[in-house]
Amino acid sequence: MSTGVKRAYEKAAKDDGYRVLVDRLWPRGVSKAKAKIDLWAKDPAPSARLRAWFHADPDERFKEFSKKYAAELKGSAALKDLKKEIKGRARVTLVTAVKDVEHSHVPTLMKFLK
């Protein structure tokens, strides 16, 4: 299985394969028809409390955020469900609304999915 990442504001493409929205909140201003999401996996996304803590100072808190998010994912039933859902798919694209994908929850989630 190959995985990729796209922002929710980018146009969906056929080669995206199975598109999974990995944010707890639906992207602002994006219709469900335009997003072409196959699965909205909001439960494996960071908890509201962790997300709020991180957004208070993302530059200073990114490393600690990644550790705390990894701790949330370890043994998570939602992560196991997501792995089952994407298993056997040739191509999976994780879709997110975050502006800075590299400094978000997405890289940590990808590590757990591989």
PyMOL commands that set and color helices and strands:
alter all, ss='L'
color gray80, all
select helices_A, chain A and resi 14-16+32-35+48-55+58-73+77-86+101-103+106-113
alter helices_A, ss='H'
color red, helices_A
select strands_A, chain A and resi 2-7+18-21+39-40+91-96
alter strands_A, ss='S'
color yellow, strands_A
deselect
rebuild
show_as cartoon
